Amino acid sequence: MSFFVISALRAVVEMLGCCLIGQATLHVLAGQRRASNPIYQLFDLITTPPRRLVAFILPGATNRTIGLASFVILLLLWLGLALARKFI
C-alpha cells in the first residue's frame, strides 16, 4: 500500500515539475503574448498551488525566483520519493 502511495505522489510531483518546465519554455518563446496562450494558461492553472506555497515561504521574491524555487523544491521532493520507494 505505501509503495503505491509513494509512486502516486512521485507521479504528481513529476507532472508538476514538467508543467513548470513547459511554462518556463512558453514564457521564453511566447514573450508578452503568453497570457493569451491557452497552453500557458493551463500550465499556470496547474502550477499555481506550488508557486503560491513557495511565495508564502519566500515573501518578497520575484516571479522568476518563485518559479525556480518551486522547481528545485519539486525536484528534491521527487528525488526523496524515489529514495523512499527504493528502500520501502
Disulfide bonds with the S-S distance in Angstrom:
none
